[in-house]
Every structure is written in C-alpha cells, then in structure tokens.
Amino acid sequence: MNRLPILAVDVGYKKVKYVSHQHEGIFNAVIAPEKTVMSDTYSAVTKSTPIIVDGTAYWFGKDALYQPTAVTSAKNQRMTTELAKVLVAAAAWESSLEGDIFLSTGLPLDLFKDEQAITEKAWLGQQLTIEKGGTRRKIHIKAVELLPQGIAALLYALSLKTIAEKWPTSGLVTLIDLGERTTDVATVRADTLEPIRGLCFSIEVGVRDLKQQILRIAKQELPLIPEFMADDLLKTGTGIYRRQRYDFTQVRRDSIEQFAHQIVGELQTRFAASDSLIALALLAGGGAEVLGETISRIYDAEVIEEPTMANVLAYYQKAAAQKFFS
C-alpha cells in the first residue's frame, strides 16, 4: 500500500496557493469560459491552452484575468462550489497529480464550526477529469481534512525556529492574517494552543479596500486609469498606461500608513480588555508583504516567514503527519 499523495490548497479571494510533494505555487483565483474572446490588448495570452474540467473548458489564473466574463471570489461574498472545484482541479494539474489524493484545505475561522462537516462531505469522493493540451488526468479525492484559517497559520508559525525560540510559555499569542477581503485574527493560549473564542474574529476590511482607496485617488488625476491597474498601484505606485507614465508613490505611501492605522485601531479596540495578555503578535497573509512593515512600526507585531503561504504550508504539514493509504 502507498501513502496518498497530498494536495494542500488555500483558495483565497484573490490567489490560490498550493503545495504538494514536488510542487508549490500561487496563481490568480480567476476562471473564465474558454470560448470568451479576449481583447487585442492581451492577445498574447490567447496562445495559452485552456484547462478542461469535467468536459468544460476554462482559462484560469493569469490567462483568465482579463476576460470580460472572468469569475473570481474577490468579486463575491462567498466562494462558490463550482469555482472552488475548478481552482482545486487547476492546482492538482499544476502539481502533476492524478489518481487518489488527500485534499487538505481550510475554511474561514468564523465559518469553520458550522461548515466543517458539510464541506468535508462535499469534497470527499469527488472525481474530476482534467485535460490540457491533449493530456488527460483523473483525480479522486479519497481523503479530506479541513483546518481553520488563521489557526493553521499559527501552527505553521510555531514550526518555524525563529518563532518557536520566542514562543511564550504563558499569556496569549495572536496572529493577524491580512487577506484580500478580510483581516482574520486568531488568538490562542500560548501553553495549550486553545483558541480564545472572543479574540478570534474577522475585520471586514482587506487589501482589496486599500487598493481601491489608492485607485480612487489616482483616478482624480488620471480618470481613465483602468481597474486592473490597482495591483500595480499597490505594489509600486508607478507604471505606464497608454504611453503615459504615472507616479503615485506618495499616494501609495500615505494610503498604506492610513490603512495600517485603521487596522491597528480596530485591533486595539477589540483587544482593549486583553491587550496586556498578548505575549506575542504575528502577521501573515498576502497583505503582510505590503502592510507588515508599517503595522510592525505602530503595533508590536512581526511578519512571519513566507506569510502568503502560511495557511497552505500548515495544511500540508498537518496532512503529512497523518497516514492515509491508497
């Protein structure tokens, strides 16, 4: 008997992160029907080959990003089952997996208790046929494990030597997961890792809001700057559009400072009665790469290693510690 190959997937509102035995990576959490005609501006992307999941062809990741009918969970309140299925299939393809697999993934912390059982049941036994470029693979999800996001990232942080060496013996440890749509906070007892219910919560602001804030200000000067330039504005504040160079680095800097203070203000309000008990505060999520330095300066917290991949690496580590056989 052989151990089931593991596919760990973190399907976020903007990015999909995946880890398997041989592969790990990130791609945009976007799919679009293959038949959609792309604009001339992005005609180079049409040279790519669509992925076919259970007979339906899709562009995914960057190949779908500029499609008029692109679907992404960042535009919706919840991830749909169909979208999640296609994105997990794409992750399996990128990981070169086929046959029976062990899927390890997560749910938002505030939904975990109510939706763990029903979500595991929905995934267990799924059989997906995936084709690309004339090659066909079939996967069968033979085992499933779900972990709460945020708590998973904390477990990953504890596995890091740099964090383990400073992990307190008492008090509370909190992890602030700066995501695309929400900022999720997970707080546990340092000695037992028991979650503190009142200190595990979601703040309904995320990196998407910061990007939109920068874009709104930029549009006052360049009204025609398109929505998809928001990522570039957040990353560097500079770029070229229609042969016109723009520089919004100061807007970017001021917006990040303002947004970081907004997040910290919300944290201080939520932790008002427990702030003295926080022995260690950590930052993770894709937003930590943009906001981490600023938040760390105004709030006693530090960015963990590989903050964007923290949850999915925990999913993989947890699954690897178990024994499921084909």
C-alpha positions as CSV (number, residue, x, y, z in Angstrom):
1,M,0.0,0.0,0.0
2,N,1.2,3.5,-0.8
3,R,0.5,6.7,1.1
4,L,-2.0,9.0,-0.6
5,P,-0.3,12.0,-2.4
6,I,-1.2,15.2,-0.6
7,L,-2.6,18.3,-2.3
8,A,-2.8,21.2,0.1
9,V,-4.8,24.2,-1.3
10,D,-5.6,27.6,0.1
11,V,-8.3,29.1,-2.1
12,G,-8.3,32.7,-1.3
13,Y,-10.4,35.7,-2.6
14,K,-7.5,36.8,-4.9
15,K,-4.9,34.0,-5.1
16,V,-4.8,30.2,-4.9
17,K,-1.8,28.8,-3.0
18,Y,-1.0,25.1,-3.4
19,V,1.6,22.7,-2.1
20,S,2.2,19.0,-3.0
21,H,5.2,16.7,-2.6
22,Q,7.0,18.1,-5.6
23,H,5.4,21.4,-6.3
24,E,4.2,24.6,-4.7
25,G,3.0,27.8,-6.2
26,I,0.5,30.6,-6.5
27,F,-1.9,31.6,-9.2
28,N,-4.8,34.1,-9.6
29,A,-8.2,32.8,-8.2
30,V,-9.9,33.5,-11.5
31,I,-11.6,31.3,-14.1
32,A,-13.3,32.1,-17.3
33,P,-15.0,30.1,-20.1
34,E,-12.6,29.1,-22.9
35,K,-14.9,30.4,-25.6
36,T,-14.7,34.0,-24.4
37,V,-12.9,36.3,-26.9
38,M,-10.1,38.2,-25.3
39,S,-9.3,41.8,-26.1
40,D,-6.4,42.7,-28.5
41,T,-4.5,44.3,-25.7
42,Y,-4.0,40.9,-24.2
43,S,-3.9,38.8,-27.3
44,A,-0.6,37.2,-26.3
45,V,-2.5,35.3,-23.5
46,T,-4.7,33.6,-26.1
47,K,-1.7,31.5,-27.1
48,S,-2.2,29.6,-23.8
49,T,-4.1,26.4,-23.6
50,P,-7.3,26.2,-21.6
51,I,-7.8,23.6,-18.9
52,I,-10.8,21.3,-19.2
53,V,-12.5,20.2,-16.0
54,D,-15.2,17.5,-16.4
55,G,-15.8,18.5,-20.0
56,T,-16.0,22.3,-19.6
57,A,-13.0,24.4,-20.8
58,Y,-11.7,27.3,-18.7
59,W,-8.9,29.7,-18.7
60,F,-7.6,30.0,-15.2
61,G,-5.1,32.2,-13.3
62,K,-3.4,34.9,-15.4
63,D,-4.9,33.6,-18.6
64,A,-8.4,34.4,-17.3
65,L,-7.6,37.6,-15.5
66,Y,-8.6,40.0,-18.3
67,Q,-11.5,38.0,-19.7
68,P,-14.8,40.0,-19.7
69,T,-16.6,37.1,-18.1
70,A,-13.9,36.2,-15.6
71,V,-15.2,34.9,-12.3
72,T,-13.3,35.4,-9.1
73,S,-14.3,35.1,-5.5
74,A,-12.8,38.5,-4.8
75,K,-16.0,39.9,-6.5
76,N,-18.3,37.8,-4.4
77,Q,-19.1,37.4,-0.7
78,R,-18.5,33.7,-0.8
79,M,-16.5,31.2,-2.8
80,T,-18.9,29.1,-5.0
81,T,-18.6,25.3,-5.0
82,E,-18.1,25.3,-8.8
83,L,-15.4,27.9,-8.7
84,A,-13.6,26.1,-5.9
85,K,-13.8,22.8,-7.8
86,V,-12.2,24.3,-10.9
87,L,-9.5,26.0,-8.9
88,V,-8.6,22.9,-6.9
89,A,-8.5,21.0,-10.2
90,A,-6.1,23.6,-11.6
91,A,-3.9,23.2,-8.5
92,A,-3.9,19.4,-9.0
93,W,-2.9,19.9,-12.6
94,E,-0.1,22.3,-11.7
95,S,1.1,19.7,-9.1
96,S,1.1,16.9,-11.7
97,L,-1.2,14.8,-9.5
98,E,-3.6,12.1,-10.7
99,G,-5.4,9.1,-9.2
100,D,-6.4,9.0,-5.5
101,I,-5.3,12.1,-3.5
102,F,-5.6,13.5,0.0
103,L,-7.0,17.0,-0.1
104,S,-6.0,19.3,2.8
105,T,-7.6,22.7,2.8
106,G,-9.2,25.3,5.1
107,L,-12.3,27.4,5.9
108,P,-12.5,30.9,7.3
109,L,-12.3,30.9,11.0
110,D,-15.7,32.3,11.6
111,L,-17.3,29.6,9.4
112,F,-15.3,26.6,10.5
113,K,-17.5,25.3,13.3
114,D,-20.7,25.5,11.3
115,E,-19.4,24.3,7.9
116,Q,-16.6,21.9,8.5
117,A,-18.7,18.7,8.3
118,I,-20.8,19.7,5.3
119,T,-17.7,21.0,3.4
120,E,-15.8,17.8,4.1
121,K,-18.7,15.8,2.9
122,A,-19.0,17.9,-0.3
123,W,-15.3,17.3,-1.2
124,L,-15.0,13.6,-0.1
125,G,-15.3,11.2,-3.1
126,Q,-15.2,14.0,-5.8
127,Q,-13.9,12.6,-9.1
128,L,-12.6,15.2,-11.5
129,T,-11.3,14.7,-15.1
130,I,-8.8,17.3,-16.0
131,E,-7.4,17.9,-19.6
132,K,-4.9,20.3,-21.1
133,G,-3.1,20.2,-24.4
134,G,-4.3,16.7,-25.2
135,T,-3.2,15.2,-21.9
136,R,-5.9,13.8,-19.6
137,R,-5.7,13.1,-15.9
138,K,-8.3,11.9,-13.4
139,I,-8.2,12.6,-9.7
140,H,-10.3,11.1,-6.9
141,I,-10.4,12.9,-3.6
142,K,-10.2,9.9,-1.3
143,A,-9.5,11.7,2.0
144,V,-10.2,15.3,3.1
145,E,-9.0,17.4,6.0
146,L,-10.1,20.9,6.8
147,L,-8.3,23.4,9.1
148,P,-9.5,26.8,10.3
149,Q,-7.6,29.6,8.5
150,G,-5.6,31.7,10.9
151,I,-5.2,28.9,13.4
152,A,-3.5,27.0,10.7
153,A,-1.1,29.9,10.1
154,L,-0.3,29.9,13.8
155,L,0.6,26.2,13.7
156,Y,2.9,26.9,10.8
157,A,4.5,29.9,12.6
158,L,5.1,27.6,15.6
159,S,7.0,25.2,13.3
160,L,9.5,28.0,12.4
161,K,12.6,28.0,14.5
162,T,12.7,31.8,14.6
163,I,9.2,31.9,16.1
164,A,9.5,28.8,18.3
165,E,12.5,30.3,20.1
166,K,10.5,33.3,21.2
167,W,7.1,31.5,21.8
168,P,6.0,32.5,25.3
169,T,5.2,29.9,28.0
170,S,2.2,31.8,29.2
171,G,-0.2,34.5,28.0
172,L,-1.8,34.8,24.6
173,V,-0.4,34.6,21.1
174,T,-2.4,36.3,18.3
175,L,-1.9,36.0,14.5
176,I,-3.3,38.7,12.2
177,D,-4.0,37.3,8.7
178,L,-4.1,40.2,6.3
179,G,-6.2,38.9,3.4
180,E,-7.7,40.2,0.2
181,R,-11.3,40.8,1.6
182,T,-11.0,40.4,5.3
183,T,-8.4,40.6,8.1
184,D,-8.8,37.5,10.2
185,V,-7.5,37.4,13.8
186,A,-6.7,34.1,15.6
187,T,-5.8,34.1,19.3
188,V,-4.7,31.1,21.3
189,R,-3.3,30.4,24.8
190,A,0.4,30.1,24.4
191,D,0.8,27.0,26.5
192,T,-2.1,24.9,25.2
193,L,-2.9,26.5,21.8
194,E,-6.5,26.6,22.8
195,P,-8.4,29.3,20.8
196,I,-9.9,32.2,22.7
197,R,-13.4,32.5,21.3
198,G,-13.9,36.2,21.9
199,L,-10.5,37.0,20.4
200,C,-10.9,35.1,17.2
201,F,-12.7,37.3,14.7
202,S,-12.8,38.9,11.3
203,I,-12.5,42.5,10.4
204,E,-14.4,43.3,7.2
205,V,-11.5,45.2,5.6
206,G,-8.7,43.8,3.5
207,V,-6.1,44.5,0.9
208,R,-8.8,45.0,-1.7
209,D,-10.0,48.0,0.2
210,L,-6.5,49.5,0.3
211,K,-6.1,49.0,-3.5
212,Q,-9.5,50.7,-4.2
213,Q,-8.5,53.6,-2.0
214,I,-5.3,54.2,-3.9
215,L,-7.1,53.7,-7.2
216,R,-9.8,56.3,-6.3
217,I,-7.2,58.9,-5.6
218,A,-5.2,58.1,-8.7
219,K,-8.4,58.4,-10.8
220,Q,-8.7,62.0,-9.7
221,E,-5.6,62.8,-11.7
222,L,-6.0,60.0,-14.4
223,P,-9.7,59.4,-14.8
224,L,-9.2,56.7,-17.5
225,I,-6.8,54.5,-15.5
226,P,-8.4,51.0,-15.5
227,E,-9.4,48.9,-12.5
228,F,-6.8,46.2,-13.3
229,M,-4.0,48.7,-12.7
230,A,-4.9,48.6,-8.9
231,D,-2.4,45.8,-8.3
232,D,0.4,47.8,-9.8
233,L,-0.5,50.9,-7.9
234,L,-0.4,48.9,-4.6
235,K,2.8,47.1,-5.5
236,T,4.9,50.1,-6.6
237,G,2.7,53.2,-7.1
238,T,4.3,53.7,-10.6
239,G,3.7,52.4,-14.1
240,I,2.9,53.2,-17.7
241,Y,-0.6,53.3,-19.2
242,R,-1.3,54.3,-22.8
243,R,2.3,55.5,-23.1
244,Q,1.8,57.9,-20.2
245,R,4.0,57.3,-17.1
246,Y,2.4,57.8,-13.8
247,D,3.9,58.1,-10.3
248,F,1.6,57.7,-7.3
249,T,4.3,56.6,-4.8
250,Q,3.3,59.2,-2.3
251,V,-0.4,58.4,-2.6
252,R,0.6,54.7,-2.1
253,R,2.7,55.5,1.0
254,D,0.1,57.7,2.6
255,S,-2.7,55.2,1.9
256,I,-0.7,52.4,3.4
257,E,0.0,54.5,6.5
258,Q,-3.6,55.4,6.9
259,F,-4.9,51.9,6.3
260,A,-2.4,50.4,8.8
261,H,-3.6,52.8,11.5
262,Q,-7.2,51.7,10.7
263,I,-6.3,48.1,11.2
264,V,-4.3,48.7,14.4
265,G,-7.1,50.9,15.7
266,E,-9.6,48.1,15.2
267,L,-7.3,45.6,16.9
268,Q,-6.7,47.9,19.9
269,T,-10.5,48.3,20.3
270,R,-11.1,44.5,20.1
271,F,-8.2,43.7,22.5
272,A,-8.9,46.6,24.9
273,A,-9.5,44.3,27.9
274,S,-6.9,41.7,26.9
275,D,-4.1,43.7,25.4
276,S,-1.8,43.2,28.4
277,L,-2.2,39.5,28.0
278,I,-0.9,39.4,24.4
279,A,2.6,38.0,24.7
280,L,3.3,37.6,21.0
281,A,1.6,39.1,17.9
282,L,2.3,37.8,14.4
283,L,1.4,39.0,10.9
284,A,0.6,36.7,8.0
285,G,-1.3,36.7,4.7
286,G,-0.6,38.4,1.4
287,G,-1.3,41.8,2.9
288,A,1.6,41.3,5.3
289,E,4.0,41.8,2.4
290,V,2.6,45.3,1.8
291,L,1.4,46.4,5.3
292,G,3.7,44.3,7.6
293,E,6.5,46.9,7.9
294,T,4.1,49.7,8.7
295,I,1.9,47.8,11.1
296,S,5.0,46.4,12.9
297,R,6.2,50.0,13.4
298,I,3.0,51.1,15.1
299,Y,1.9,47.9,16.8
300,D,4.2,45.3,18.5
301,A,4.0,42.6,15.9
302,E,6.3,40.8,13.5
303,V,5.8,39.3,10.0
304,I,6.4,35.5,9.9
305,E,8.4,33.8,7.2
306,E,6.5,33.1,3.9
307,P,3.4,35.0,5.2
308,T,1.4,34.4,2.0
309,M,1.9,30.7,2.1
310,A,1.4,30.2,5.9
311,N,-2.0,28.6,5.9
312,V,-1.3,26.2,3.0
313,L,2.0,25.1,4.4
314,A,0.2,24.3,7.6
315,Y,-2.4,22.3,5.7
316,Y,0.4,20.3,4.1
317,Q,2.3,19.7,7.3
318,K,-0.8,18.5,9.1
319,A,-1.7,16.1,6.3
320,A,1.8,14.8,6.1
321,A,1.7,13.9,9.7
322,Q,-1.2,11.5,9.1
323,K,-1.3,8.1,7.4
324,F,-3.8,7.7,4.6
325,F,-3.2,4.9,2.1
326,S,-4.5,4.2,-1.4
